Amino acid sequence: MESEQILYRLQKAIDRRVNQLAISVTSGGVDNMETYKYIIGQINALESVRQEISNLQHDKELNGSKGTVIDLKRGLKDSPTK
């Protein structure tokens, strides 16, 4: 599976989960402050992951579609082409 497909699916899963959590909070599904704080923490964490994915995609666009491979023994080199 291509990395773009993985990122797309991950973003969709994050979107679904954030929406579920937001509905839970706004529809009165939270019965105490501890649960509320837990859900808000989950939303914040998911939003942070979403932002990091966006940053990675932006960096990849700036560097072109060519990715890089890091070989810990030899350092940074260009990725092999298919």
mmCIF file of the N, C-alpha and C atoms, coordinates in Angstrom:
data_MODEL
# 
_entry.id   MODEL 
# 
loop_
_atom_site.group_PDB 
_atom_site.id 
_atom_site.type_symbol 
_atom_site.label_atom_id 
_atom_site.label_alt_id 
_atom_site.label_comp_id 
_atom_site.label_asym_id 
_atom_site.label_entity_id 
_atom_site.label_seq_id 
_atom_site.pdbx_PDB_ins_code 
_atom_site.Cartn_x 
_atom_site.Cartn_y 
_atom_site.Cartn_z 
_atom_site.occupancy 
_atom_site.B_iso_or_equiv 
_atom_site.pdbx_formal_charge 
_atom_site.auth_seq_id 
_atom_site.auth_comp_id 
_atom_site.auth_asym_id 
_atom_site.auth_atom_id 
_atom_site.pdbx_PDB_model_num 
ATOM 1   N N  . MET A 1 1  ? 0.854   -1.170 0.000   1.00 0.00 ? 1  MET A N  1 
ATOM 2   C CA . MET A 1 1  ? 0.000   0.000  0.000   1.00 0.00 ? 1  MET A CA 1 
ATOM 3   C C  . MET A 1 1  ? 0.901   1.235  0.000   1.00 0.00 ? 1  MET A C  1 
ATOM 4   N N  . GLU A 1 2  ? 0.569   2.195  -0.818  1.00 0.00 ? 2  GLU A N  1 
ATOM 5   C CA . GLU A 1 2  ? 1.344   3.427  -0.928  1.00 0.00 ? 2  GLU A CA 1 
ATOM 6   C C  . GLU A 1 2  ? 1.199   4.276  0.323   1.00 0.00 ? 2  GLU A C  1 
ATOM 7   N N  . SER A 1 3  ? 2.216   5.056  0.623   1.00 0.00 ? 3  SER A N  1 
ATOM 8   C CA . SER A 1 3  ? 2.195   5.884  1.831   1.00 0.00 ? 3  SER A CA 1 
ATOM 9   C C  . SER A 1 3  ? 1.061   6.905  1.789   1.00 0.00 ? 3  SER A C  1 
ATOM 10  N N  . GLU A 1 4  ? 0.727   7.413  0.597   1.00 0.00 ? 4  GLU A N  1 
ATOM 11  C CA . GLU A 1 4  ? -0.365  8.376  0.477   1.00 0.00 ? 4  GLU A CA 1 
ATOM 12  C C  . GLU A 1 4  ? -1.703  7.740  0.872   1.00 0.00 ? 4  GLU A C  1 
ATOM 13  N N  . GLN A 1 5  ? -1.894  6.481  0.491   1.00 0.00 ? 5  GLN A N  1 
ATOM 14  C CA . GLN A 1 5  ? -3.119  5.777  0.853   1.00 0.00 ? 5  GLN A CA 1 
ATOM 15  C C  . GLN A 1 5  ? -3.198  5.546  2.355   1.00 0.00 ? 5  GLN A C  1 
ATOM 16  N N  . ILE A 1 6  ? -2.073  5.206  2.938   1.00 0.00 ? 6  ILE A N  1 
ATOM 17  C CA . ILE A 1 6  ? -2.034  4.982  4.386   1.00 0.00 ? 6  ILE A CA 1 
ATOM 18  C C  . ILE A 1 6  ? -2.374  6.274  5.117   1.00 0.00 ? 6  ILE A C  1 
ATOM 19  N N  . LEU A 1 7  ? -1.763  7.367  4.700   1.00 0.00 ? 7  LEU A N  1 
ATOM 20  C CA . LEU A 1 7  ? -2.026  8.656  5.337   1.00 0.00 ? 7  LEU A CA 1 
ATOM 21  C C  . LEU A 1 7  ? -3.485  9.072  5.161   1.00 0.00 ? 7  LEU A C  1 
ATOM 22  N N  . TYR A 1 8  ? -4.030  8.836  3.977   1.00 0.00 ? 8  TYR A N  1 
ATOM 23  C CA . TYR A 1 8  ? -5.426  9.176  3.723   1.00 0.00 ? 8  TYR A CA 1 
ATOM 24  C C  . TYR A 1 8  ? -6.352  8.390  4.649   1.00 0.00 ? 8  TYR A C  1 
ATOM 25  N N  . ARG A 1 9  ? -6.106  7.099  4.761   1.00 0.00 ? 9  ARG A N  1 
ATOM 26  C CA . ARG A 1 9  ? -6.940  6.262  5.634   1.00 0.00 ? 9  ARG A CA 1 
ATOM 27  C C  . ARG A 1 9  ? -6.782  6.653  7.100   1.00 0.00 ? 9  ARG A C  1 
ATOM 28  N N  . LEU A 1 10 ? -5.570  6.970  7.497   1.00 0.00 ? 10 LEU A N  1 
ATOM 29  C CA . LEU A 1 10 ? -5.317  7.400  8.866   1.00 0.00 ? 10 LEU A CA 1 
ATOM 30  C C  . LEU A 1 10 ? -6.034  8.716  9.165   1.00 0.00 ? 10 LEU A C  1 
ATOM 31  N N  . GLN A 1 11 ? -5.975  9.649  8.226   1.00 0.00 ? 11 GLN A N  1 
ATOM 32  C CA . GLN A 1 11 ? -6.674  10.924 8.405   1.00 0.00 ? 11 GLN A CA 1 
ATOM 33  C C  . GLN A 1 11 ? -8.184  10.713 8.513   1.00 0.00 ? 11 GLN A C  1 
ATOM 34  N N  . LYS A 1 12 ? -8.720  9.849  7.710   1.00 0.00 ? 12 LYS A N  1 
ATOM 35  C CA . LYS A 1 12 ? -10.162 9.574  7.772   1.00 0.00 ? 12 LYS A CA 1 
ATOM 36  C C  . LYS A 1 12 ? -10.536 8.942  9.112   1.00 0.00 ? 12 LYS A C  1 
ATOM 37  N N  . ALA A 1 13 ? -9.710  8.017  9.594   1.00 0.00 ? 13 ALA A N  1 
ATOM 38  C CA . ALA A 1 13 ? -9.973  7.390  10.886  1.00 0.00 ? 13 ALA A CA 1 
ATOM 39  C C  . ALA A 1 13 ? -9.896  8.417  12.014  1.00 0.00 ? 13 ALA A C  1 
ATOM 40  N N  . ILE A 1 14 ? -8.929  9.308  11.939  1.00 0.00 ? 14 ILE A N  1 
ATOM 41  C CA . ILE A 1 14 ? -8.813  10.367 12.943  1.00 0.00 ? 14 ILE A CA 1 
ATOM 42  C C  . ILE A 1 14 ? -10.034 11.274 12.886  1.00 0.00 ? 14 ILE A C  1 
ATOM 43  N N  . ASP A 1 15 ? -10.445 11.655 11.689  1.00 0.00 ? 15 ASP A N  1 
ATOM 44  C CA . ASP A 1 15 ? -11.632 12.506 11.535  1.00 0.00 ? 15 ASP A CA 1 
ATOM 45  C C  . ASP A 1 15 ? -12.872 11.854 12.145  1.00 0.00 ? 15 ASP A C  1 
ATOM 46  N N  . ARG A 1 16 ? -13.060 10.569 11.852  1.00 0.00 ? 16 ARG A N  1 
ATOM 47  C CA . ARG A 1 16 ? -14.218 9.859  12.402  1.00 0.00 ? 16 ARG A CA 1 
ATOM 48  C C  . ARG A 1 16 ? -14.194 9.847  13.930  1.00 0.00 ? 16 ARG A C  1 
ATOM 49  N N  . ARG A 1 17 ? -13.022 9.557  14.494  1.00 0.00 ? 17 ARG A N  1 
ATOM 50  C CA . ARG A 1 17 ? -12.909 9.473  15.958  1.00 0.00 ? 17 ARG A CA 1 
ATOM 51  C C  . ARG A 1 17 ? -13.119 10.837 16.610  1.00 0.00 ? 17 ARG A C  1 
ATOM 52  N N  . VAL A 1 18 ? -12.550 11.894 16.033  1.00 0.00 ? 18 VAL A N  1 
ATOM 53  C CA . VAL A 1 18 ? -12.751 13.236 16.585  1.00 0.00 ? 18 VAL A CA 1 
ATOM 54  C C  . VAL A 1 18 ? -14.228 13.604 16.528  1.00 0.00 ? 18 VAL A C  1 
ATOM 55  N N  . ASN A 1 19 ? -14.888 13.282 15.435  1.00 0.00 ? 19 ASN A N  1 
ATOM 56  C CA . ASN A 1 19 ? -16.326 13.572 15.318  1.00 0.00 ? 19 ASN A CA 1 
ATOM 57  C C  . ASN A 1 19 ? -17.133 12.794 16.347  1.00 0.00 ? 19 ASN A C  1 
ATOM 58  N N  . GLN A 1 20 ? -16.798 11.526 16.555  1.00 0.00 ? 20 GLN A N  1 
ATOM 59  C CA . GLN A 1 20 ? -17.494 10.723 17.565  1.00 0.00 ? 20 GLN A CA 1 
ATOM 60  C C  . GLN A 1 20 ? -17.330 11.324 18.957  1.00 0.00 ? 20 GLN A C  1 
ATOM 61  N N  . LEU A 1 21 ? -16.109 11.715 19.269  1.00 0.00 ? 21 LEU A N  1 
ATOM 62  C CA . LEU A 1 21 ? -15.839 12.293 20.585  1.00 0.00 ? 21 LEU A CA 1 
ATOM 63  C C  . LEU A 1 21 ? -16.551 13.636 20.755  1.00 0.00 ? 21 LEU A C  1 
ATOM 64  N N  . ALA A 1 22 ? -16.546 14.455 19.708  1.00 0.00 ? 22 ALA A N  1 
ATOM 65  C CA . ALA A 1 22 ? -17.210 15.755 19.778  1.00 0.00 ? 22 ALA A CA 1 
ATOM 66  C C  . ALA A 1 22 ? -18.718 15.584 19.968  1.00 0.00 ? 22 ALA A C  1 
ATOM 67  N N  . ILE A 1 23 ? -19.290 14.625 19.275  1.00 0.00 ? 23 ILE A N  1 
ATOM 68  C CA . ILE A 1 23 ? -20.729 14.358 19.435  1.00 0.00 ? 23 ILE A CA 1 
ATOM 69  C C  . ILE A 1 23 ? -21.017 13.888 20.850  1.00 0.00 ? 23 ILE A C  1 
ATOM 70  N N  . SER A 1 24 ? -20.149 13.059 21.383  1.00 0.00 ? 24 SER A N  1 
ATOM 71  C CA . SER A 1 24 ? -20.328 12.577 22.750  1.00 0.00 ? 24 SER A CA 1 
ATOM 72  C C  . SER A 1 24 ? -20.351 13.737 23.737  1.00 0.00 ? 24 SER A C  1 
ATOM 73  N N  . VAL A 1 25 ? -19.469 14.699 23.553  1.00 0.00 ? 25 VAL A N  1 
ATOM 74  C CA . VAL A 1 25 ? -19.408 15.854 24.454  1.00 0.00 ? 25 VAL A CA 1 
ATOM 75  C C  . VAL A 1 25 ? -20.617 16.762 24.259  1.00 0.00 ? 25 VAL A C  1 
ATOM 76  N N  . THR A 1 26 ? -20.962 17.054 23.019  1.00 0.00 ? 26 THR A N  1 
ATOM 77  C CA . THR A 1 26 ? -22.024 18.026 22.747  1.00 0.00 ? 26 THR A CA 1 
ATOM 78  C C  . THR A 1 26 ? -23.433 17.471 22.936  1.00 0.00 ? 26 THR A C  1 
ATOM 79  N N  . SER A 1 27 ? -23.578 16.156 22.928  1.00 0.00 ? 27 SER A N  1 
ATOM 80  C CA . SER A 1 27 ? -24.916 15.578 23.065  1.00 0.00 ? 27 SER A CA 1 
ATOM 81  C C  . SER A 1 27 ? -25.254 15.201 24.503  1.00 0.00 ? 27 SER A C  1 
ATOM 82  N N  . GLY A 1 28 ? -24.390 15.561 25.429  1.00 0.00 ? 28 GLY A N  1 
ATOM 83  C CA . GLY A 1 28 ? -24.675 15.257 26.824  1.00 0.00 ? 28 GLY A CA 1 
ATOM 84  C C  . GLY A 1 28 ? -24.256 13.864 27.240  1.00 0.00 ? 28 GLY A C  1 
ATOM 85  N N  . GLY A 1 29 ? -23.356 13.239 26.490  1.00 0.00 ? 29 GLY A N  1 
ATOM 86  C CA . GLY A 1 29 ? -22.912 11.900 26.810  1.00 0.00 ? 29 GLY A CA 1 
ATOM 87  C C  . GLY A 1 29 ? -21.847 11.852 27.892  1.00 0.00 ? 29 GLY A C  1 
ATOM 88  N N  . VAL A 1 30 ? -21.489 13.014 28.415  1.00 0.00 ? 30 VAL A N  1 
ATOM 89  C CA . VAL A 1 30 ? -20.464 13.091 29.452  1.00 0.00 ? 30 VAL A CA 1 
ATOM 90  C C  . VAL A 1 30 ? -21.154 13.335 30.784  1.00 0.00 ? 30 VAL A C  1 
ATOM 91  N N  . ASP A 1 31 ? -20.909 12.462 31.749  1.00 0.00 ? 31 ASP A N  1 
ATOM 92  C CA . ASP A 1 31 ? -21.623 12.557 33.019  1.00 0.00 ? 31 ASP A CA 1 
ATOM 93  C C  . ASP A 1 31 ? -20.801 13.143 34.164  1.00 0.00 ? 31 ASP A C  1 
ATOM 94  N N  . ASN A 1 32 ? -19.479 13.304 33.956  1.00 0.00 ? 32 ASN A N  1 
ATOM 95  C CA . ASN A 1 32 ? -18.672 13.924 35.005  1.00 0.00 ? 32 ASN A CA 1 
ATOM 96  C C  . ASN A 1 32 ? -17.462 14.629 34.395  1.00 0.00 ? 32 ASN A C  1 
ATOM 97  N N  . MET A 1 33 ? -16.805 15.439 35.201  1.00 0.00 ? 33 MET A N  1 
ATOM 98  C CA . MET A 1 33 ? -15.687 16.248 34.731  1.00 0.00 ? 33 MET A CA 1 
ATOM 99  C C  . MET A 1 33 ? -14.488 15.391 34.338  1.00 0.00 ? 33 MET A C  1 
ATOM 100 N N  . GLU A 1 34 ? -14.269 14.282 35.018  1.00 0.00 ? 34 GLU A N  1 
ATOM 101 C CA . GLU A 1 34 ? -13.149 13.404 34.686  1.00 0.00 ? 34 GLU A CA 1 
ATOM 102 C C  . GLU A 1 34 ? -13.292 12.847 33.271  1.00 0.00 ? 34 GLU A C  1 
ATOM 103 N N  . THR A 1 35 ? -14.488 12.395 32.928  1.00 0.00 ? 35 THR A N  1 
ATOM 104 C CA . THR A 1 35 ? -14.750 11.883 31.584  1.00 0.00 ? 35 THR A CA 1 
ATOM 105 C C  . THR A 1 35 ? -14.610 12.981 30.547  1.00 0.00 ? 35 THR A C  1 
ATOM 106 N N  . TYR A 1 36 ? -15.115 14.164 30.876  1.00 0.00 ? 36 TYR A N  1 
ATOM 107 C CA . TYR A 1 36 ? -15.008 15.315 29.972  1.00 0.00 ? 36 TYR A CA 1 
ATOM 108 C C  . TYR A 1 36 ? -13.538 15.627 29.675  1.00 0.00 ? 36 TYR A C  1 
ATOM 109 N N  . LYS A 1 37 ? -12.725 15.701 30.715  1.00 0.00 ? 37 LYS A N  1 
ATOM 110 C CA . LYS A 1 37 ? -11.297 15.997 30.534  1.00 0.00 ? 37 LYS A CA 1 
ATOM 111 C C  . LYS A 1 37 ? -10.608 14.905 29.722  1.00 0.00 ? 37 LYS A C  1 
ATOM 112 N N  . TYR A 1 38 ? -10.988 13.662 29.947  1.00 0.00 ? 38 TYR A N  1 
ATOM 113 C CA . TYR A 1 38 ? -10.405 12.549 29.199  1.00 0.00 ? 38 TYR A CA 1 
ATOM 114 C C  . TYR A 1 38 ? -10.725 12.673 27.703  1.00 0.00 ? 38 TYR A C  1 
ATOM 115 N N  . ILE A 1 39 ? -11.974 12.956 27.399  1.00 0.00 ? 39 ILE A N  1 
ATOM 116 C CA . ILE A 1 39 ? -12.387 13.087 25.997  1.00 0.00 ? 39 ILE A CA 1 
ATOM 117 C C  . ILE A 1 39 ? -11.708 14.284 25.343  1.00 0.00 ? 39 ILE A C  1 
ATOM 118 N N  . ILE A 1 40 ? -11.634 15.395 26.047  1.00 0.00 ? 40 ILE A N  1 
ATOM 119 C CA . ILE A 1 40 ? -10.971 16.572 25.492  1.00 0.00 ? 40 ILE A CA 1 
ATOM 120 C C  . ILE A 1 40 ? -9.489  16.274 25.260  1.00 0.00 ? 40 ILE A C  1 
ATOM 121 N N  . GLY A 1 41 ? -8.874  15.526 26.153  1.00 0.00 ? 41 GLY A N  1 
ATOM 122 C CA . GLY A 1 41 ? -7.478  15.109 25.969  1.00 0.00 ? 41 GLY A CA 1 
ATOM 123 C C  . GLY A 1 41 ? -7.298  14.249 24.735  1.00 0.00 ? 41 GLY A C  1 
ATOM 124 N N  . GLN A 1 42 ? -8.243  13.338 24.499  1.00 0.00 ? 42 GLN A N  1 
ATOM 125 C CA . GLN A 1 42 ? -8.185  12.506 23.295  1.00 0.00 ? 42 GLN A CA 1 
ATOM 126 C C  . GLN A 1 42 ? -8.309  13.362 22.038  1.00 0.00 ? 42 GLN A C  1 
ATOM 127 N N  . ILE A 1 43 ? -9.241  14.300 22.069  1.00 0.00 ? 43 ILE A N  1 
ATOM 128 C CA . ILE A 1 43 ? -9.425  15.179 20.906  1.00 0.00 ? 43 ILE A CA 1 
ATOM 129 C C  . ILE A 1 43 ? -8.144  15.975 20.651  1.00 0.00 ? 43 ILE A C  1 
ATOM 130 N N  . ASN A 1 44 ? -7.556  16.519 21.698  1.00 0.00 ? 44 ASN A N  1 
ATOM 131 C CA . ASN A 1 44 ? -6.316  17.291 21.536  1.00 0.00 ? 44 ASN A CA 1 
ATOM 132 C C  . ASN A 1 44 ? -5.195  16.428 20.970  1.00 0.00 ? 44 ASN A C  1 
ATOM 133 N N  . ALA A 1 45 ? -5.066  15.209 21.445  1.00 0.00 ? 45 ALA A N  1 
ATOM 134 C CA . ALA A 1 45 ? -4.027  14.305 20.945  1.00 0.00 ? 45 ALA A CA 1 
ATOM 135 C C  . ALA A 1 45 ? -4.252  13.973 19.473  1.00 0.00 ? 45 ALA A C  1 
ATOM 136 N N  . LEU A 1 46 ? -5.492  13.683 19.109  1.00 0.00 ? 46 LEU A N  1 
ATOM 137 C CA . LEU A 1 46 ? -5.797  13.363 17.716  1.00 0.00 ? 46 LEU A CA 1 
ATOM 138 C C  . LEU A 1 46 ? -5.565  14.565 16.807  1.00 0.00 ? 46 LEU A C  1 
ATOM 139 N N  . GLU A 1 47 ? -5.906  15.746 17.279  1.00 0.00 ? 47 GLU A N  1 
ATOM 140 C CA . GLU A 1 47 ? -5.661  16.959 16.493  1.00 0.00 ? 47 GLU A CA 1 
ATOM 141 C C  . GLU A 1 47 ? -4.166  17.190 16.309  1.00 0.00 ? 47 GLU A C  1 
ATOM 142 N N  . SER A 1 48 ? -3.384  16.867 17.327  1.00 0.00 ? 48 SER A N  1 
ATOM 143 C CA . SER A 1 48 ? -1.932  16.996 17.230  1.00 0.00 ? 48 SER A CA 1 
ATOM 144 C C  . SER A 1 48 ? -1.380  16.033 16.180  1.00 0.00 ? 48 SER A C  1 
ATOM 145 N N  . VAL A 1 49 ? -1.872  14.804 16.173  1.00 0.00 ? 49 VAL A N  1 
ATOM 146 C CA . VAL A 1 49 ? -1.445  13.821 15.173  1.00 0.00 ? 49 VAL A CA 1 
ATOM 147 C C  . VAL A 1 49 ? -1.860  14.282 13.775  1.00 0.00 ? 49 VAL A C  1 
ATOM 148 N N  . ARG A 1 50 ? -3.066  14.799 13.660  1.00 0.00 ? 50 ARG A N  1 
ATOM 149 C CA . ARG A 1 50 ? -3.549  15.295 12.363  1.00 0.00 ? 50 ARG A CA 1 
ATOM 150 C C  . ARG A 1 50 ? -2.644  16.419 11.851  1.00 0.00 ? 50 ARG A C  1 
ATOM 151 N N  . GLN A 1 51 ? -2.243  17.322 12.745  1.00 0.00 ? 51 GLN A N  1 
ATOM 152 C CA . GLN A 1 51 ? -1.370  18.423 12.354  1.00 0.00 ? 51 GLN A CA 1 
ATOM 153 C C  . GLN A 1 51 ? 0.002   17.918 11.938  1.00 0.00 ? 51 GLN A C  1 
ATOM 154 N N  . GLU A 1 52 ? 0.515   16.931 12.641  1.00 0.00 ? 52 GLU A N  1 
ATOM 155 C CA . GLU A 1 52 ? 1.823   16.375 12.297  1.00 0.00 ? 52 GLU A CA 1 
ATOM 156 C C  . GLU A 1 52 ? 1.771   15.703 10.919  1.00 0.00 ? 52 GLU A C  1 
ATOM 157 N N  . ILE A 1 53 ? 0.700   14.991 10.619  1.00 0.00 ? 53 ILE A N  1 
ATOM 158 C CA . ILE A 1 53 ? 0.538   14.380 9.294   1.00 0.00 ? 53 ILE A CA 1 
ATOM 159 C C  . ILE A 1 53 ? 0.513   15.463 8.229   1.00 0.00 ? 53 ILE A C  1 
ATOM 160 N N  . SER A 1 54 ? -0.224  16.520 8.489   1.00 0.00 ? 54 SER A N  1 
ATOM 161 C CA . SER A 1 54 ? -0.303  17.636 7.541   1.00 0.00 ? 54 SER A CA 1 
ATOM 162 C C  . SER A 1 54 ? 1.074   18.257 7.316   1.00 0.00 ? 54 SER A C  1 
ATOM 163 N N  . ASN A 1 55 ? 1.832   18.435 8.393   1.00 0.00 ? 55 ASN A N  1 
ATOM 164 C CA . ASN A 1 55 ? 3.185   18.991 8.269   1.00 0.00 ? 55 ASN A CA 1 
ATOM 165 C C  . ASN A 1 55 ? 4.085   18.083 7.435   1.00 0.00 ? 55 ASN A C  1 
ATOM 166 N N  . LEU A 1 56 ? 3.980   16.784 7.663   1.00 0.00 ? 56 LEU A N  1 
ATOM 167 C CA . LEU A 1 56 ? 4.786   15.835 6.893   1.00 0.00 ? 56 LEU A CA 1 
ATOM 168 C C  . LEU A 1 56 ? 4.428   15.869 5.413   1.00 0.00 ? 56 LEU A C  1 
ATOM 169 N N  . GLN A 1 57 ? 3.139   15.971 5.119   1.00 0.00 ? 57 GLN A N  1 
ATOM 170 C CA . GLN A 1 57 ? 2.716   16.043 3.725   1.00 0.00 ? 57 GLN A CA 1 
ATOM 171 C C  . GLN A 1 57 ? 3.208   17.334 3.086   1.00 0.00 ? 57 GLN A C  1 
ATOM 172 N N  . HIS A 1 58 ? 3.146   18.427 3.829   1.00 0.00 ? 58 HIS A N  1 
ATOM 173 C CA . HIS A 1 58 ? 3.606   19.709 3.318   1.00 0.00 ? 58 HIS A CA 1 
ATOM 174 C C  . HIS A 1 58 ? 5.112   19.660 3.044   1.00 0.00 ? 58 HIS A C  1 
ATOM 175 N N  . ASP A 1 59 ? 5.870   19.083 3.963   1.00 0.00 ? 59 ASP A N  1 
ATOM 176 C CA . ASP A 1 59 ? 7.316   18.956 3.772   1.00 0.00 ? 59 ASP A CA 1 
ATOM 177 C C  . ASP A 1 59 ? 7.628   18.114 2.539   1.00 0.00 ? 59 ASP A C  1 
ATOM 178 N N  . LYS A 1 60 ? 6.859   17.055 2.344   1.00 0.00 ? 60 LYS A N  1 
ATOM 179 C CA . LYS A 1 60 ? 7.083   16.192 1.184   1.00 0.00 ? 60 LYS A CA 1 
ATOM 180 C C  . LYS A 1 60 ? 6.789   16.949 -0.111  1.00 0.00 ? 60 LYS A C  1 
ATOM 181 N N  . GLU A 1 61 ? 5.742   17.773 -0.105  1.00 0.00 ? 61 GLU A N  1 
ATOM 182 C CA . GLU A 1 61 ? 5.417   18.567 -1.287  1.00 0.00 ? 61 GLU A CA 1 
ATOM 183 C C  . GLU A 1 61 ? 6.519   19.570 -1.586  1.00 0.00 ? 61 GLU A C  1 
ATOM 184 N N  . LEU A 1 62 ? 7.084   20.187 -0.547  1.00 0.00 ? 62 LEU A N  1 
ATOM 185 C CA . LEU A 1 62 ? 8.155   21.151 -0.747  1.00 0.00 ? 62 LEU A CA 1 
ATOM 186 C C  . LEU A 1 62 ? 9.406   20.497 -1.315  1.00 0.00 ? 62 LEU A C  1 
ATOM 187 N N  . ASN A 1 63 ? 9.671   19.264 -0.903  1.00 0.00 ? 63 ASN A N  1 
ATOM 188 C CA . ASN A 1 63 ? 10.856  18.548 -1.359  1.00 0.00 ? 63 ASN A CA 1 
ATOM 189 C C  . ASN A 1 63 ? 10.589  17.748 -2.628  1.00 0.00 ? 63 ASN A C  1 
ATOM 190 N N  . GLY A 1 64 ? 9.421   17.881 -3.188  1.00 0.00 ? 64 GLY A N  1 
ATOM 191 C CA . GLY A 1 64 ? 9.059   17.093 -4.359  1.00 0.00 ? 64 GLY A CA 1 
ATOM 192 C C  . GLY A 1 64 ? 8.501   15.760 -3.917  1.00 0.00 ? 64 GLY A C  1 
ATOM 193 N N  . SER A 1 65 ? 8.064   14.966 -4.836  1.00 0.00 ? 65 SER A N  1 
ATOM 194 C CA . SER A 1 65 ? 7.478   13.673 -4.492  1.00 0.00 ? 65 SER A CA 1 
ATOM 195 C C  . SER A 1 65 ? 8.543   12.636 -4.170  1.00 0.00 ? 65 SER A C  1 
ATOM 196 N N  . LYS A 1 66 ? 9.797   13.019 -4.334  1.00 0.00 ? 66 LYS A N  1 
ATOM 197 C CA . LYS A 1 66 ? 10.891  12.091 -4.078  1.00 0.00 ? 66 LYS A CA 1 
ATOM 198 C C  . LYS A 1 66 ? 11.124  11.979 -2.580  1.00 0.00 ? 66 LYS A C  1 
ATOM 199 N N  . GLY A 1 67 ? 11.010  10.802 -2.036  1.00 0.00 ? 67 GLY A N  1 
ATOM 200 C CA . GLY A 1 67 ? 11.237  10.572 -0.619  1.00 0.00 ? 67 GLY A CA 1 
ATOM 201 C C  . GLY A 1 67 ? 12.702  10.285 -0.349  1.00 0.00 ? 67 GLY A C  1 
ATOM 202 N N  . THR A 1 68 ? 13.029  10.066 0.894   1.00 0.00 ? 68 THR A N  1 
ATOM 203 C CA . THR A 1 68 ? 14.394  9.733  1.246   1.00 0.00 ? 68 THR A CA 1 
ATOM 204 C C  . THR A 1 68 ? 14.402  8.477  2.097   1.00 0.00 ? 68 THR A C  1 
ATOM 205 N N  . VAL A 1 69 ? 15.525  7.801  2.066   1.00 0.00 ? 69 VAL A N  1 
ATOM 206 C CA . VAL A 1 69 ? 15.724  6.601  2.862   1.00 0.00 ? 69 VAL A CA 1 
ATOM 207 C C  . VAL A 1 69 ? 16.927  6.857  3.751   1.00 0.00 ? 69 VAL A C  1 
ATOM 208 N N  . ILE A 1 70 ? 16.793  6.538  5.018   1.00 0.00 ? 70 ILE A N  1 
ATOM 209 C CA . ILE A 1 70 ? 17.918  6.706  5.929   1.00 0.00 ? 70 ILE A CA 1 
ATOM 210 C C  . ILE A 1 70 ? 18.507  5.336  6.227   1.00 0.00 ? 70 ILE A C  1 
ATOM 211 N N  . ASP A 1 71 ? 19.744  5.175  5.841   1.00 0.00 ? 71 ASP A N  1 
ATOM 212 C CA . ASP A 1 71 ? 20.492  3.970  6.157   1.00 0.00 ? 71 ASP A CA 1 
ATOM 213 C C  . ASP A 1 71 ? 21.369  4.321  7.347   1.00 0.00 ? 71 ASP A C  1 
ATOM 214 N N  . LEU A 1 72 ? 21.074  3.756  8.503   1.00 0.00 ? 72 LEU A N  1 
ATOM 215 C CA . LEU A 1 72 ? 21.783  4.127  9.718   1.00 0.00 ? 72 LEU A CA 1 
ATOM 216 C C  . LEU A 1 72 ? 23.272  3.855  9.640   1.00 0.00 ? 72 LEU A C  1 
ATOM 217 N N  . LYS A 1 73 ? 23.684  2.967  8.783   1.00 0.00 ? 73 LYS A N  1 
ATOM 218 C CA . LYS A 1 73 ? 25.102  2.658  8.659   1.00 0.00 ? 73 LYS A CA 1 
ATOM 219 C C  . LYS A 1 73 ? 25.816  3.625  7.714   1.00 0.00 ? 73 LYS A C  1 
ATOM 220 N N  . ARG A 1 74 ? 25.058  4.184  6.770   1.00 0.00 ? 74 ARG A N  1 
ATOM 221 C CA . ARG A 1 74 ? 25.705  5.010  5.737   1.00 0.00 ? 74 ARG A CA 1 
ATOM 222 C C  . ARG A 1 74 ? 25.189  6.440  5.683   1.00 0.00 ? 74 ARG A C  1 
ATOM 223 N N  . GLY A 1 75 ? 24.143  6.770  6.421   1.00 0.00 ? 75 GLY A N  1 
ATOM 224 C CA . GLY A 1 75 ? 23.612  8.125  6.410   1.00 0.00 ? 75 GLY A CA 1 
ATOM 225 C C  . GLY A 1 75 ? 22.436  8.270  5.460   1.00 0.00 ? 75 GLY A C  1 
ATOM 226 N N  . LEU A 1 76 ? 22.176  9.468  5.015   1.00 0.00 ? 76 LEU A N  1 
ATOM 227 C CA . LEU A 1 76 ? 21.027  9.786  4.185   1.00 0.00 ? 76 LEU A CA 1 
ATOM 228 C C  . LEU A 1 76 ? 21.373  9.597  2.713   1.00 0.00 ? 76 LEU A C  1 
ATOM 229 N N  . LYS A 1 77 ? 20.485  8.950  1.985   1.00 0.00 ? 77 LYS A N  1 
ATOM 230 C CA . LYS A 1 77 ? 20.690  8.784  0.546   1.00 0.00 ? 77 LYS A CA 1 
ATOM 231 C C  . LYS A 1 77 ? 19.346  8.840  -0.156  1.00 0.00 ? 77 LYS A C  1 
ATOM 232 N N  . ASP A 1 78 ? 19.366  9.000  -1.463  1.00 0.00 ? 78 ASP A N  1 
ATOM 233 C CA . ASP A 1 78 ? 18.125  9.053  -2.237  1.00 0.00 ? 78 ASP A CA 1 
ATOM 234 C C  . ASP A 1 78 ? 17.439  7.712  -2.213  1.00 0.00 ? 78 ASP A C  1 
ATOM 235 N N  . SER A 1 79 ? 16.107  7.745  -2.281  1.00 0.00 ? 79 SER A N  1 
ATOM 236 C CA . SER A 1 79 ? 15.357  6.506  -2.284  1.00 0.00 ? 79 SER A CA 1 
ATOM 237 C C  . SER A 1 79 ? 15.463  5.808  -3.617  1.00 0.00 ? 79 SER A C  1 
ATOM 238 N N  . PRO A 1 80 ? 15.384  4.505  -3.617  1.00 0.00 ? 80 PRO A N  1 
ATOM 239 C CA . PRO A 1 80 ? 15.421  3.769  -4.879  1.00 0.00 ? 80 PRO A CA 1 
ATOM 240 C C  . PRO A 1 80 ? 14.139  4.001  -5.665  1.00 0.00 ? 80 PRO A C  1 
ATOM 241 N N  . THR A 1 81 ? 14.237  4.032  -6.953  1.00 0.00 ? 81 THR A N  1 
ATOM 242 C CA . THR A 1 81 ? 13.063  4.209  -7.795  1.00 0.00 ? 81 THR A CA 1 
ATOM 243 C C  . THR A 1 81 ? 12.547  2.850  -8.224  1.00 0.00 ? 81 THR A C  1 
ATOM 244 N N  . LYS A 1 82 ? 11.243  2.802  -8.461  1.00 0.00 ? 82 LYS A N  1 
ATOM 245 C CA . LYS A 1 82 ? 10.614  1.547  -8.868  1.00 0.00 ? 82 LYS A CA 1 
ATOM 246 C C  . LYS A 1 82 ? 10.799  1.299  -10.332 1.00 0.00 ? 82 LYS A C  1 
# 
